[in-house]
């Protein structure tokens, strides 16, 4: 009967270890990004629940930003979308 309490064998090949490290780094980075997104979502929910007029103000500010961007940069796609 095999000893079930022994740790699993780790890859011995250095290429396998490097691949594993890259995968782990990618997973950690993805998890950090998700954590940041969740934090911002929670902040937005709290801000909107405590001050509902903030949402309307943010929408107006975003529209003004897009109008300024079109005026300054001449974004043709934005201009086309406004006329549709």
PDB file with SEQRES, HELIX, SHEET and CRYST1 records, atoms N, CA, C and O in Angstrom:
SEQRES   1 A   84  UNK UNK UNK UNK UNK UNK UNK UNK UNK UNK UNK UNK UNK          
SEQRES   2 A   84  UNK UNK UNK UNK UNK UNK UNK UNK UNK UNK UNK UNK UNK          
SEQRES   3 A   84  UNK UNK UNK UNK UNK UNK UNK UNK UNK UNK UNK UNK UNK          
SEQRES   4 A   84  UNK UNK UNK UNK UNK UNK UNK UNK UNK UNK UNK UNK UNK          
SEQRES   5 A   84  UNK UNK UNK UNK UNK UNK UNK UNK UNK UNK UNK UNK UNK          
SEQRES   6 A   84  UNK UNK UNK UNK UNK UNK UNK UNK UNK UNK UNK UNK UNK          
SEQRES   7 A   84  UNK UNK UNK UNK UNK UNK                                      
HELIX    1 AA1 UNK A   14  UNK A   50  1                                  37    
HELIX    2 AA2 UNK A   53  UNK A   73  1                                  21    
HELIX    3 AA3 UNK A   76  UNK A   83  1                                   8    
CRYST1    1.000    1.000    1.000  90.00  90.00  90.00 P 1           1          
ATOM      1  N   UNK A   1       0.839  -1.173   0.000  1.00  0.00           N  
ATOM      2  CA  UNK A   1       0.000   0.000   0.000  1.00  0.00           C  
ATOM      3  C   UNK A   1       0.893   1.248   0.000  1.00  0.00           C  
ATOM      4  O   UNK A   1       1.851   1.336   0.768  1.00  0.00           O  
ATOM      5  N   UNK A   2       0.570   2.199  -0.860  1.00  0.00           N  
ATOM      6  CA  UNK A   2       1.376   3.408  -0.995  1.00  0.00           C  
ATOM      7  C   UNK A   2       1.109   4.346   0.170  1.00  0.00           C  
ATOM      8  O   UNK A   2       0.004   4.402   0.709  1.00  0.00           O  
ATOM      9  N   UNK A   3       2.142   5.075   0.541  1.00  0.00           N  
ATOM     10  CA  UNK A   3       2.023   6.041   1.626  1.00  0.00           C  
ATOM     11  C   UNK A   3       1.281   7.270   1.094  1.00  0.00           C  
ATOM     12  O   UNK A   3       1.816   7.992   0.253  1.00  0.00           O  
ATOM     13  N   UNK A   4       0.059   7.517   1.572  1.00  0.00           N  
ATOM     14  CA  UNK A   4      -0.759   8.598   1.045  1.00  0.00           C  
ATOM     15  C   UNK A   4      -0.385   9.953   1.630  1.00  0.00           C  
ATOM     16  O   UNK A   4      -0.863  10.977   1.143  1.00  0.00           O  
ATOM     17  N   UNK A   5       0.455   9.988   2.661  1.00  0.00           N  
ATOM     18  CA  UNK A   5       0.827  11.260   3.271  1.00  0.00           C  
ATOM     19  C   UNK A   5       2.073  11.864   2.650  1.00  0.00           C  
ATOM     20  O   UNK A   5       2.477  12.958   3.045  1.00  0.00           O  
ATOM     21  N   UNK A   6       2.700  11.188   1.685  1.00  0.00           N  
ATOM     22  CA  UNK A   6       3.899  11.741   1.061  1.00  0.00           C  
ATOM     23  C   UNK A   6       3.493  12.851   0.095  1.00  0.00           C  
ATOM     24  O   UNK A   6       2.462  12.749  -0.569  1.00  0.00           O  
ATOM     25  N   UNK A   7       4.300  13.914   0.014  1.00  0.00           N  
ATOM     26  CA  UNK A   7       3.962  15.034  -0.879  1.00  0.00           C  
ATOM     27  C   UNK A   7       4.076  14.600  -2.336  1.00  0.00           C  
ATOM     28  O   UNK A   7       4.843  13.693  -2.659  1.00  0.00           O  
ATOM     29  N   UNK A   8       3.317  15.243  -3.208  1.00  0.00           N  
ATOM     30  CA  UNK A   8       3.415  14.897  -4.636  1.00  0.00           C  
ATOM     31  C   UNK A   8       4.792  15.256  -5.177  1.00  0.00           C  
ATOM     32  O   UNK A   8       5.447  16.175  -4.684  1.00  0.00           O  
ATOM     33  N   UNK A   9       5.217  14.527  -6.183  1.00  0.00           N  
ATOM     34  CA  UNK A   9       6.530  14.785  -6.774  1.00  0.00           C  
ATOM     35  C   UNK A   9       6.490  16.074  -7.579  1.00  0.00           C  
ATOM     36  O   UNK A   9       5.534  16.332  -8.311  1.00  0.00           O  
ATOM     37  N   UNK A  10       7.537  16.882  -7.438  1.00  0.00           N  
ATOM     38  CA  UNK A  10       7.662  18.117  -8.197  1.00  0.00           C  
ATOM     39  C   UNK A  10       8.406  17.820  -9.487  1.00  0.00           C  
ATOM     40  O   UNK A  10       9.233  16.910  -9.527  1.00  0.00           O  
ATOM     41  N   UNK A  11       8.126  18.571 -10.539  1.00  0.00           N  
ATOM     42  CA  UNK A  11       8.849  18.351 -11.787  1.00  0.00           C  
ATOM     43  C   UNK A  11      10.343  18.589 -11.598  1.00  0.00           C  
ATOM     44  O   UNK A  11      10.747  19.557 -10.954  1.00  0.00           O  
ATOM     45  N   UNK A  12      11.145  17.717 -12.153  1.00  0.00           N  
ATOM     46  CA  UNK A  12      12.590  17.819 -12.002  1.00  0.00           C  
ATOM     47  C   UNK A  12      13.240  18.587 -13.155  1.00  0.00           C  
ATOM     48  O   UNK A  12      14.329  19.138 -12.998  1.00  0.00           O  
ATOM     49  N   UNK A  13      12.588  18.625 -14.289  1.00  0.00           N  
ATOM     50  CA  UNK A  13      13.135  19.296 -15.464  1.00  0.00           C  
ATOM     51  C   UNK A  13      13.051  20.807 -15.275  1.00  0.00           C  
ATOM     52  O   UNK A  13      12.002  21.317 -14.881  1.00  0.00           O  
ATOM     53  N   UNK A  14      14.135  21.532 -15.547  1.00  0.00           N  
ATOM     54  CA  UNK A  14      14.157  22.979 -15.320  1.00  0.00           C  
ATOM     55  C   UNK A  14      13.166  23.707 -16.231  1.00  0.00           C  
ATOM     56  O   UNK A  14      12.611  24.732 -15.837  1.00  0.00           O  
ATOM     57  N   UNK A  15      12.935  23.194 -17.440  1.00  0.00           N  
ATOM     58  CA  UNK A  15      11.945  23.798 -18.329  1.00  0.00           C  
ATOM     59  C   UNK A  15      10.550  23.690 -17.728  1.00  0.00           C  
ATOM     60  O   UNK A  15       9.760  24.630 -17.815  1.00  0.00           O  
ATOM     61  N   UNK A  16      10.247  22.549 -17.119  1.00  0.00           N  
ATOM     62  CA  UNK A  16       8.950  22.369 -16.481  1.00  0.00           C  
ATOM     63  C   UNK A  16       8.785  23.319 -15.292  1.00  0.00           C  
ATOM     64  O   UNK A  16       7.703  23.860 -15.066  1.00  0.00           O  
ATOM     65  N   UNK A  17       9.859  23.512 -14.541  1.00  0.00           N  
ATOM     66  CA  UNK A  17       9.812  24.415 -13.392  1.00  0.00           C  
ATOM     67  C   UNK A  17       9.614  25.852 -13.864  1.00  0.00           C  
ATOM     68  O   UNK A  17       8.828  26.591 -13.271  1.00  0.00           O  
ATOM     69  N   UNK A  18      10.315  26.258 -14.923  1.00  0.00           N  
ATOM     70  CA  UNK A  18      10.149  27.595 -15.472  1.00  0.00           C  
ATOM     71  C   UNK A  18       8.730  27.801 -15.988  1.00  0.00           C  
ATOM     72  O   UNK A  18       8.134  28.855 -15.769  1.00  0.00           O  
ATOM     73  N   UNK A  19       8.200  26.814 -16.660  1.00  0.00           N  
ATOM     74  CA  UNK A  19       6.824  26.886 -17.164  1.00  0.00           C  
ATOM     75  C   UNK A  19       5.837  27.014 -16.009  1.00  0.00           C  
ATOM     76  O   UNK A  19       4.899  27.809 -16.071  1.00  0.00           O  
ATOM     77  N   UNK A  20       6.052  26.234 -14.964  1.00  0.00           N  
ATOM     78  CA  UNK A  20       5.194  26.293 -13.788  1.00  0.00           C  
ATOM     79  C   UNK A  20       5.260  27.667 -13.133  1.00  0.00           C  
ATOM     80  O   UNK A  20       4.232  28.219 -12.740  1.00  0.00           O  
ATOM     81  N   UNK A  21       6.458  28.218 -13.014  1.00  0.00           N  
ATOM     82  CA  UNK A  21       6.617  29.553 -12.427  1.00  0.00           C  
ATOM     83  C   UNK A  21       5.895  30.614 -13.250  1.00  0.00           C  
ATOM     84  O   UNK A  21       5.245  31.497 -12.690  1.00  0.00           O  
ATOM     85  N   UNK A  22       6.004  30.532 -14.564  1.00  0.00           N  
ATOM     86  CA  UNK A  22       5.313  31.487 -15.431  1.00  0.00           C  
ATOM     87  C   UNK A  22       3.806  31.370 -15.268  1.00  0.00           C  
ATOM     88  O   UNK A  22       3.104  32.379 -15.194  1.00  0.00           O  
ATOM     89  N   UNK A  23       3.309  30.143 -15.210  1.00  0.00           N  
ATOM     90  CA  UNK A  23       1.873  29.934 -15.022  1.00  0.00           C  
ATOM     91  C   UNK A  23       1.406  30.494 -13.686  1.00  0.00           C  
ATOM     92  O   UNK A  23       0.358  31.137 -13.606  1.00  0.00           O  
ATOM     93  N   UNK A  24       2.182  30.250 -12.645  1.00  0.00           N  
ATOM     94  CA  UNK A  24       1.819  30.756 -11.322  1.00  0.00           C  
ATOM     95  C   UNK A  24       1.842  32.280 -11.284  1.00  0.00           C  
ATOM     96  O   UNK A  24       0.957  32.896 -10.690  1.00  0.00           O  
ATOM     97  N   UNK A  25       2.838  32.892 -11.909  1.00  0.00           N  
ATOM     98  CA  UNK A  25       2.901  34.349 -11.964  1.00  0.00           C  
ATOM     99  C   UNK A  25       1.702  34.922 -12.710  1.00  0.00           C  
ATOM    100  O   UNK A  25       1.132  35.929 -12.288  1.00  0.00           O  
ATOM    101  N   UNK A  26       1.316  34.288 -13.812  1.00  0.00           N  
ATOM    102  CA  UNK A  26       0.161  34.744 -14.586  1.00  0.00           C  
ATOM    103  C   UNK A  26      -1.118  34.632 -13.758  1.00  0.00           C  
ATOM    104  O   UNK A  26      -1.952  35.538 -13.764  1.00  0.00           O  
ATOM    105  N   UNK A  27      -1.264  33.522 -13.052  1.00  0.00           N  
ATOM    106  CA  UNK A  27      -2.455  33.319 -12.226  1.00  0.00           C  
ATOM    107  C   UNK A  27      -2.515  34.349 -11.103  1.00  0.00           C  
ATOM    108  O   UNK A  27      -3.580  34.888 -10.803  1.00  0.00           O  
ATOM    109  N   UNK A  28      -1.375  34.619 -10.490  1.00  0.00           N  
ATOM    110  CA  UNK A  28      -1.326  35.628  -9.418  1.00  0.00           C  
ATOM    111  C   UNK A  28      -1.679  37.005  -9.968  1.00  0.00           C  
ATOM    112  O   UNK A  28      -2.429  37.752  -9.341  1.00  0.00           O  
ATOM    113  N   UNK A  29      -1.141  37.340 -11.133  1.00  0.00           N  
ATOM    114  CA  UNK A  29      -1.436  38.637 -11.737  1.00  0.00           C  
ATOM    115  C   UNK A  29      -2.915  38.751 -12.079  1.00  0.00           C  
ATOM    116  O   UNK A  29      -3.528  39.788 -11.827  1.00  0.00           O  
ATOM    117  N   UNK A  30      -3.495  37.702 -12.649  1.00  0.00           N  
ATOM    118  CA  UNK A  30      -4.922  37.705 -12.960  1.00  0.00           C  
ATOM    119  C   UNK A  30      -5.763  37.878 -11.701  1.00  0.00           C  
ATOM    120  O   UNK A  30      -6.751  38.612 -11.702  1.00  0.00           O  
ATOM    121  N   UNK A  31      -5.367  37.202 -10.635  1.00  0.00           N  
ATOM    122  CA  UNK A  31      -6.092  37.307  -9.373  1.00  0.00           C  
ATOM    123  C   UNK A  31      -5.993  38.717  -8.803  1.00  0.00           C  
ATOM    124  O   UNK A  31      -6.973  39.241  -8.275  1.00  0.00           O  
ATOM    125  N   UNK A  32      -4.825  39.331  -8.905  1.00  0.00           N  
ATOM    126  CA  UNK A  32      -4.659  40.711  -8.440  1.00  0.00           C  
ATOM    127  C   UNK A  32      -5.542  41.662  -9.249  1.00  0.00           C  
ATOM    128  O   UNK A  32      -6.168  42.560  -8.686  1.00  0.00           O  
ATOM    129  N   UNK A  33      -5.590  41.466 -10.562  1.00  0.00           N  
ATOM    130  CA  UNK A  33      -6.432  42.319 -11.406  1.00  0.00           C  
ATOM    131  C   UNK A  33      -7.901  42.177 -11.033  1.00  0.00           C  
ATOM    132  O   UNK A  33      -8.626  43.169 -10.971  1.00  0.00           O  
ATOM    133  N   UNK A  34      -8.336  40.961 -10.788  1.00  0.00           N  
ATOM    134  CA  UNK A  34      -9.721  40.740 -10.384  1.00  0.00           C  
ATOM    135  C   UNK A  34      -9.996  41.420  -9.045  1.00  0.00           C  
ATOM    136  O   UNK A  34     -11.058  42.011  -8.849  1.00  0.00           O  
ATOM    137  N   UNK A  35      -9.048  41.335  -8.139  1.00  0.00           N  
ATOM    138  CA  UNK A  35      -9.198  41.972  -6.830  1.00  0.00           C  
ATOM    139  C   UNK A  35      -9.345  43.487  -6.973  1.00  0.00           C  
ATOM    140  O   UNK A  35     -10.178  44.097  -6.303  1.00  0.00           O  
ATOM    141  N   UNK A  36      -8.548  44.084  -7.835  1.00  0.00           N  
ATOM    142  CA  UNK A  36      -8.636  45.525  -8.065  1.00  0.00           C  
ATOM    143  C   UNK A  36      -9.994  45.882  -8.654  1.00  0.00           C  
ATOM    144  O   UNK A  36     -10.621  46.851  -8.227  1.00  0.00           O  
ATOM    145  N   UNK A  37     -10.451  45.109  -9.628  1.00  0.00           N  
ATOM    146  CA  UNK A  37     -11.755  45.376 -10.232  1.00  0.00           C  
ATOM    147  C   UNK A  37     -12.878  45.257  -9.208  1.00  0.00           C  
ATOM    148  O   UNK A  37     -13.789  46.085  -9.193  1.00  0.00           O  
ATOM    149  N   UNK A  38     -12.824  44.245  -8.360  1.00  0.00           N  
ATOM    150  CA  UNK A  38     -13.841  44.081  -7.326  1.00  0.00           C  
ATOM    151  C   UNK A  38     -13.815  45.234  -6.333  1.00  0.00           C  
ATOM    152  O   UNK A  38     -14.864  45.688  -5.875  1.00  0.00           O  
ATOM    153  N   UNK A  39     -12.631  45.701  -6.002  1.00  0.00           N  
ATOM    154  CA  UNK A  39     -12.516  46.831  -5.079  1.00  0.00           C  
ATOM    155  C   UNK A  39     -13.162  48.076  -5.669  1.00  0.00           C  
ATOM    156  O   UNK A  39     -13.900  48.784  -4.983  1.00  0.00           O  
ATOM    157  N   UNK A  40     -12.882  48.346  -6.955  1.00  0.00           N  
ATOM    158  CA  UNK A  40     -13.500  49.512  -7.604  1.00  0.00           C  
ATOM    159  C   UNK A  40     -15.004  49.349  -7.717  1.00  0.00           C  
ATOM    160  O   UNK A  40     -15.744  50.316  -7.536  1.00  0.00           O  
ATOM    161  N   UNK A  41     -15.467  48.146  -8.012  1.00  0.00           N  
ATOM    162  CA  UNK A  41     -16.913  47.913  -8.088  1.00  0.00           C  
ATOM    163  C   UNK A  41     -17.564  48.178  -6.735  1.00  0.00           C  
ATOM    164  O   UNK A  41     -18.613  48.819  -6.667  1.00  0.00           O  
ATOM    165  N   UNK A  42     -16.950  47.689  -5.661  1.00  0.00           N  
ATOM    166  CA  UNK A  42     -17.497  47.910  -4.318  1.00  0.00           C  
ATOM    167  C   UNK A  42     -17.498  49.402  -3.990  1.00  0.00           C  
ATOM    168  O   UNK A  42     -18.461  49.909  -3.414  1.00  0.00           O  
ATOM    169  N   UNK A  43     -16.435  50.101  -4.348  1.00  0.00           N  
ATOM    170  CA  UNK A  43     -16.363  51.540  -4.106  1.00  0.00           C  
ATOM    171  C   UNK A  43     -17.482  52.262  -4.857  1.00  0.00           C  
ATOM    172  O   UNK A  43     -18.154  53.132  -4.302  1.00  0.00           O  
ATOM    173  N   UNK A  44     -17.673  51.888  -6.132  1.00  0.00           N  
ATOM    174  CA  UNK A  44     -18.727  52.522  -6.927  1.00  0.00           C  
ATOM    175  C   UNK A  44     -20.103  52.290  -6.323  1.00  0.00           C  
ATOM    176  O   UNK A  44     -20.922  53.207  -6.276  1.00  0.00           O  
ATOM    177  N   UNK A  45     -20.363  51.078  -5.862  1.00  0.00           N  
ATOM    178  CA  UNK A  45     -21.666  50.768  -5.271  1.00  0.00           C  
ATOM    179  C   UNK A  45     -21.882  51.604  -4.012  1.00  0.00           C  
ATOM    180  O   UNK A  45     -22.957  52.171  -3.821  1.00  0.00           O  
ATOM    181  N   UNK A  46     -20.874  51.680  -3.161  1.00  0.00           N  
ATOM    182  CA  UNK A  46     -20.997  52.460  -1.926  1.00  0.00           C  
ATOM    183  C   UNK A  46     -21.191  53.933  -2.253  1.00  0.00           C  
ATOM    184  O   UNK A  46     -22.030  54.598  -1.645  1.00  0.00           O  
ATOM    185  N   UNK A  47     -20.425  54.449  -3.207  1.00  0.00           N  
ATOM    186  CA  UNK A  47     -20.528  55.866  -3.566  1.00  0.00           C  
ATOM    187  C   UNK A  47     -21.905  56.172  -4.136  1.00  0.00           C  
ATOM    188  O   UNK A  47     -22.490  57.204  -3.806  1.00  0.00           O  
ATOM    189  N   UNK A  48     -22.426  55.307  -4.974  1.00  0.00           N  
ATOM    190  CA  UNK A  48     -23.740  55.556  -5.584  1.00  0.00           C  
ATOM    191  C   UNK A  48     -24.873  55.389  -4.577  1.00  0.00           C  
ATOM    192  O   UNK A  48     -25.883  56.086  -4.675  1.00  0.00           O  
ATOM    193  N   UNK A  49     -24.731  54.495  -3.627  1.00  0.00           N  
ATOM    194  CA  UNK A  49     -25.786  54.311  -2.630  1.00  0.00           C  
ATOM    195  C   UNK A  49     -25.808  55.448  -1.616  1.00  0.00           C  
ATOM    196  O   UNK A  49     -26.875  55.820  -1.128  1.00  0.00           O  
ATOM    197  N   UNK A  50     -24.666  55.991  -1.302  1.00  0.00           N  
ATOM    198  CA  UNK A  50     -24.634  57.069  -0.325  1.00  0.00           C  
ATOM    199  C   UNK A  50     -24.945  58.419  -0.959  1.00  0.00           C  
ATOM    200  O   UNK A  50     -25.385  59.344  -0.277  1.00  0.00           O  
ATOM    201  N   UNK A  51     -24.714  58.529  -2.263  1.00  0.00           N  
ATOM    202  CA  UNK A  51     -24.955  59.792  -2.958  1.00  0.00           C  
ATOM    203  C   UNK A  51     -25.410  59.495  -4.392  1.00  0.00           C  
ATOM    204  O   UNK A  51     -24.593  59.504  -5.312  1.00  0.00           O  
ATOM    205  N   UNK A  52     -26.709  59.232  -4.587  1.00  0.00           N  
ATOM    206  CA  UNK A  52     -27.217  58.829  -5.914  1.00  0.00           C  
ATOM    207  C   UNK A  52     -26.980  59.852  -7.019  1.00  0.00           C  
ATOM    208  O   UNK A  52     -26.824  59.474  -8.180  1.00  0.00           O  
ATOM    209  N   UNK A  53     -26.951  61.134  -6.685  1.00  0.00           N  
ATOM    210  CA  UNK A  53     -26.746  62.148  -7.729  1.00  0.00           C  
ATOM    211  C   UNK A  53     -25.339  62.083  -8.323  1.00  0.00           C  
ATOM    212  O   UNK A  53     -25.073  62.693  -9.358  1.00  0.00           O  
ATOM    213  N   UNK A  54     -24.448  61.352  -7.675  1.00  0.00           N  
ATOM    214  CA  UNK A  54     -23.089  61.192  -8.184  1.00  0.00           C  
ATOM    215  C   UNK A  54     -23.097  60.486  -9.543  1.00  0.00           C  
ATOM    216  O   UNK A  54     -22.305  60.827 -10.421  1.00  0.00           O  
ATOM    217  N   UNK A  55     -23.981  59.513  -9.716  1.00  0.00           N  
ATOM    218  CA  UNK A  55     -24.070  58.798 -10.999  1.00  0.00           C  
ATOM    219  C   UNK A  55     -24.429  59.722 -12.139  1.00  0.00           C  
ATOM    220  O   UNK A  55     -23.831  59.650 -13.213  1.00  0.00           O  
ATOM    221  N   UNK A  56     -25.398  60.587 -11.917  1.00  0.00           N  
ATOM    222  CA  UNK A  56     -25.804  61.537 -12.952  1.00  0.00           C  
ATOM    223  C   UNK A  56     -24.672  62.521 -13.252  1.00  0.00           C  
ATOM    224  O   UNK A  56     -24.423  62.858 -14.409  1.00  0.00           O  
ATOM    225  N   UNK A  57     -23.996  62.971 -12.208  1.00  0.00           N  
ATOM    226  CA  UNK A  57     -22.870  63.888 -12.402  1.00  0.00           C  
ATOM    227  C   UNK A  57     -21.755  63.224 -13.194  1.00  0.00           C  
ATOM    228  O   UNK A  57     -21.152  63.847 -14.068  1.00  0.00           O  
ATOM    229  N   UNK A  58     -21.480  61.960 -12.890  1.00  0.00           N  
ATOM    230  CA  UNK A  58     -20.432  61.239 -13.618  1.00  0.00           C  
ATOM    231  C   UNK A  58     -20.805  61.057 -15.088  1.00  0.00           C  
ATOM    232  O   UNK A  58     -19.942  61.158 -15.959  1.00  0.00           O  
ATOM    233  N   UNK A  59     -22.075  60.792 -15.371  1.00  0.00           N  
ATOM    234  CA  UNK A  59     -22.519  60.651 -16.762  1.00  0.00           C  
ATOM    235  C   UNK A  59     -22.323  61.960 -17.523  1.00  0.00           C  
ATOM    236  O   UNK A  59     -21.842  61.958 -18.656  1.00  0.00           O  
ATOM    237  N   UNK A  60     -22.698  63.078 -16.897  1.00  0.00           N  
ATOM    238  CA  UNK A  60     -22.519  64.376 -17.544  1.00  0.00           C  
ATOM    239  C   UNK A  60     -21.036  64.662 -17.788  1.00  0.00           C  
ATOM    240  O   UNK A  60     -20.651  65.161 -18.845  1.00  0.00           O  
ATOM    241  N   UNK A  61     -20.224  64.341 -16.802  1.00  0.00           N  
ATOM    242  CA  UNK A  61     -18.781  64.561 -16.943  1.00  0.00           C  
ATOM    243  C   UNK A  61     -18.202  63.706 -18.067  1.00  0.00           C  
ATOM    244  O   UNK A  61     -17.356  64.174 -18.830  1.00  0.00           O  
ATOM    245  N   UNK A  62     -18.650  62.459 -18.174  1.00  0.00           N  
ATOM    246  CA  UNK A  62     -18.169  61.580 -19.235  1.00  0.00           C  
ATOM    247  C   UNK A  62     -18.584  62.095 -20.611  1.00  0.00           C  
ATOM    248  O   UNK A  62     -17.787  62.059 -21.548  1.00  0.00           O  
ATOM    249  N   UNK A  63     -19.819  62.571 -20.741  1.00  0.00           N  
ATOM    250  CA  UNK A  63     -20.280  63.131 -22.009  1.00  0.00           C  
ATOM    251  C   UNK A  63     -19.467  64.365 -22.385  1.00  0.00           C  
ATOM    252  O   UNK A  63     -19.089  64.533 -23.544  1.00  0.00           O  
ATOM    253  N   UNK A  64     -19.198  65.228 -21.405  1.00  0.00           N  
ATOM    254  CA  UNK A  64     -18.398  66.426 -21.668  1.00  0.00           C  
ATOM    255  C   UNK A  64     -16.988  66.049 -22.102  1.00  0.00           C  
ATOM    256  O   UNK A  64     -16.420  66.676 -22.996  1.00  0.00           O  
ATOM    257  N   UNK A  65     -16.423  65.019 -21.465  1.00  0.00           N  
ATOM    258  CA  UNK A  65     -15.095  64.549 -21.847  1.00  0.00           C  
ATOM    259  C   UNK A  65     -15.072  64.096 -23.307  1.00  0.00           C  
ATOM    260  O   UNK A  65     -14.157  64.436 -24.058  1.00  0.00           O  
ATOM    261  N   UNK A  66     -16.091  63.324 -23.701  1.00  0.00           N  
ATOM    262  CA  UNK A  66     -16.124  62.821 -25.076  1.00  0.00           C  
ATOM    263  C   UNK A  66     -16.287  63.965 -26.076  1.00  0.00           C  
ATOM    264  O   UNK A  66     -15.677  63.947 -27.146  1.00  0.00           O  
ATOM    265  N   UNK A  67     -17.106  64.955 -25.733  1.00  0.00           N  
ATOM    266  CA  UNK A  67     -17.262  66.107 -26.629  1.00  0.00           C  
ATOM    267  C   UNK A  67     -15.935  66.865 -26.769  1.00  0.00           C  
ATOM    268  O   UNK A  67     -15.558  67.265 -27.870  1.00  0.00           O  
ATOM    269  N   UNK A  68     -15.240  67.056 -25.657  1.00  0.00           N  
ATOM    270  CA  UNK A  68     -13.937  67.741 -25.703  1.00  0.00           C  
ATOM    271  C   UNK A  68     -12.917  66.942 -26.501  1.00  0.00           C  
ATOM    272  O   UNK A  68     -12.134  67.505 -27.265  1.00  0.00           O  
ATOM    273  N   UNK A  69     -12.932  65.638 -26.319  1.00  0.00           N  
ATOM    274  CA  UNK A  69     -11.986  64.790 -27.042  1.00  0.00           C  
ATOM    275  C   UNK A  69     -12.220  64.894 -28.545  1.00  0.00           C  
ATOM    276  O   UNK A  69     -11.267  64.978 -29.320  1.00  0.00           O  
ATOM    277  N   UNK A  70     -13.491  64.890 -28.958  1.00  0.00           N  
ATOM    278  CA  UNK A  70     -13.805  65.018 -30.380  1.00  0.00           C  
ATOM    279  C   UNK A  70     -13.345  66.378 -30.893  1.00  0.00           C  
ATOM    280  O   UNK A  70     -12.798  66.479 -31.991  1.00  0.00           O  
ATOM    281  N   UNK A  71     -13.567  67.426 -30.096  1.00  0.00           N  
ATOM    282  CA  UNK A  71     -13.176  68.772 -30.519  1.00  0.00           C  
ATOM    283  C   UNK A  71     -11.661  68.901 -30.631  1.00  0.00           C  
ATOM    284  O   UNK A  71     -11.164  69.533 -31.562  1.00  0.00           O  
ATOM    285  N   UNK A  72     -10.929  68.314 -29.699  1.00  0.00           N  
ATOM    286  CA  UNK A  72      -9.473  68.466 -29.683  1.00  0.00           C  
ATOM    287  C   UNK A  72      -8.789  67.486 -30.633  1.00  0.00           C  
ATOM    288  O   UNK A  72      -7.918  67.871 -31.413  1.00  0.00           O  
ATOM    289  N   UNK A  73      -9.188  66.230 -30.562  1.00  0.00           N  
ATOM    290  CA  UNK A  73      -8.493  65.182 -31.326  1.00  0.00           C  
ATOM    291  C   UNK A  73      -9.122  64.906 -32.676  1.00  0.00           C  
ATOM    292  O   UNK A  73      -8.483  64.308 -33.541  1.00  0.00           O  
ATOM    293  N   UNK A  74     -10.348  65.325 -32.872  1.00  0.00           N  
ATOM    294  CA  UNK A  74     -11.013  65.063 -34.134  1.00  0.00           C  
ATOM    295  C   UNK A  74     -11.298  63.588 -34.345  1.00  0.00           C  
ATOM    296  O   UNK A  74     -11.107  63.070 -35.446  1.00  0.00           O  
ATOM    297  N   UNK A  75     -11.753  62.906 -33.307  1.00  0.00           N  
ATOM    298  CA  UNK A  75     -12.046  61.471 -33.369  1.00  0.00           C  
ATOM    299  C   UNK A  75     -13.217  61.239 -34.324  1.00  0.00           C  
ATOM    300  O   UNK A  75     -14.364  61.521 -33.977  1.00  0.00           O  
ATOM    301  N   UNK A  76     -12.938  60.736 -35.505  1.00  0.00           N  
ATOM    302  CA  UNK A  76     -13.955  60.562 -36.539  1.00  0.00           C  
ATOM    303  C   UNK A  76     -14.997  59.516 -36.153  1.00  0.00           C  
ATOM    304  O   UNK A  76     -16.180  59.691 -36.447  1.00  0.00           O  
ATOM    305  N   UNK A  77     -14.579  58.429 -35.498  1.00  0.00           N  
ATOM    306  CA  UNK A  77     -15.537  57.394 -35.097  1.00  0.00           C  
ATOM    307  C   UNK A  77     -16.555  57.957 -34.115  1.00  0.00           C  
ATOM    308  O   UNK A  77     -17.738  57.627 -34.199  1.00  0.00           O  
ATOM    309  N   UNK A  78     -16.120  58.789 -33.198  1.00  0.00           N  
ATOM    310  CA  UNK A  78     -17.021  59.385 -32.213  1.00  0.00           C  
ATOM    311  C   UNK A  78     -18.009  60.308 -32.909  1.00  0.00           C  
ATOM    312  O   UNK A  78     -19.193  60.322 -32.572  1.00  0.00           O  
ATOM    313  N   UNK A  79     -17.525  61.083 -33.883  1.00  0.00           N  
ATOM    314  CA  UNK A  79     -18.403  61.985 -34.611  1.00  0.00           C  
ATOM    315  C   UNK A  79     -19.456  61.204 -35.386  1.00  0.00           C  
ATOM    316  O   UNK A  79     -20.620  61.601 -35.423  1.00  0.00           O  
ATOM    317  N   UNK A  80     -19.060  60.106 -35.999  1.00  0.00           N  
ATOM    318  CA  UNK A  80     -20.005  59.288 -36.753  1.00  0.00           C  
ATOM    319  C   UNK A  80     -21.066  58.691 -35.841  1.00  0.00           C  
ATOM    320  O   UNK A  80     -22.236  58.630 -36.219  1.00  0.00           O  
ATOM    321  N   UNK A  81     -20.685  58.255 -34.660  1.00  0.00           N  
ATOM    322  CA  UNK A  81     -21.630  57.667 -33.713  1.00  0.00           C  
ATOM    323  C   UNK A  81     -22.623  58.703 -33.207  1.00  0.00           C  
ATOM    324  O   UNK A  81     -23.768  58.358 -32.916  1.00  0.00           O  
ATOM    325  N   UNK A  82     -22.219  59.957 -33.095  1.00  0.00           N  
ATOM    326  CA  UNK A  82     -23.115  61.001 -32.612  1.00  0.00           C  
ATOM    327  C   UNK A  82     -24.199  61.332 -33.636  1.00  0.00           C  
ATOM    328  O   UNK A  82     -25.302  61.730 -33.261  1.00  0.00           O  
ATOM    329  N   UNK A  83     -23.896  61.170 -34.924  1.00  0.00           N  
ATOM    330  CA  UNK A  83     -24.866  61.512 -35.966  1.00  0.00           C  
ATOM    331  C   UNK A  83     -25.822  60.380 -36.278  1.00  0.00           C  
ATOM    332  O   UNK A  83     -26.773  60.580 -37.033  1.00  0.00           O  
ATOM    333  N   UNK A  84     -25.604  59.195 -35.724  1.00  0.00           N  
ATOM    334  CA  UNK A  84     -26.476  58.043 -35.990  1.00  0.00           C  
ATOM    335  C   UNK A  84     -27.697  58.075 -35.125  1.00  0.00           C  
ATOM    336  O   UNK A  84     -28.540  57.183 -35.215  1.00  0.00           O  
TER     337      UNK A  84                                                      
END                                                                             
